[in-house]
Amino acid sequence: MQNTKFYTFSVIVAAHNEEKYITDCIQALKLQDYPGEFEIIVVDNASNDKTSEIAKELGVQVMYESKKGVSHALISGSKIATGEIFAYTDADTRPPKDWLSKLNEAFNRSETVVGAGGPPYFYDGPKWADWLMHKVFVKIYLKYFHPKYKGLPGYNMSIRADVYHKSGGFEPGYNWGQDWKMAERAGKFGEVIFDTNIFVYTSFRRFHGNHKNPIKRTARVIKEVTIGLVRMAPMIYLNKNLKMQKPIR
């Protein structure tokens, strides 16, 4: 791409008791092929395990947020971020090495682009889960929802820093759907891109609940998908704030 601007990125990772996952996440971020500058900020959200120690040993910036809730952690991380673009991902997510490069390309499409992100692939899930995500859910979202409701997933979301601040940032009261609301806020200032080529690898644990028994795993998947779909409607159409779901560890 000619005349490409290489934005400075701040990658913000909220983490609560993620000692089993944080190493893979940070290592994936440190292996980015992005030629521009970027910083990695891990926000320890009241963990009582070795999340902070591991992150510090890996050489990234670590801060502690005592108020429990992902929104509080993301707000705190965004306050100290210095990049032109704030990129958000989860502690159990492993962005591919070209993740930041693809995000940068998205923001280079036009100065009107204020946010960008995309879907996940599940590195520890069944093959049918990826098929269902990309062949059904993503297509339905792009056709019926994204033209009007500019949501982005928290494990794969980026916002221009100036727009983040102008929009008011994350709503502290939201600990479920806070990513969707943040993207909606940003969308009032410009274009929010959801691109299937901007993907990350994330855990399927929310759905299978770490069950080993195949029957229990299947039942859990059906339950979690149903809960997610049922919760989305009031959040989107009624602007209803929903309680945080129980963490999966």
Protein Blocks (a to p, Z undefined) as FASTA:
>chain_A
ZZiacdddddddddehillmmmmmmmmmmmpcbfbdcddddddehiabfklmmmmmnopa
cdddfbgcjklmmmmmmmmpcbfbdcdddfkbccdfklmmmmmmmmmmpmklmbdcdddd
dfkbcfklmmmmmmmmmmmmmmmmmmmmccddfklccddfklmmmnopaafkbcghklmm
mmmmmmmnmccdddfklccdddfklmnnopablklmmmmmmmmmmmmmmmmmmmmmnopa
cddddddZZ
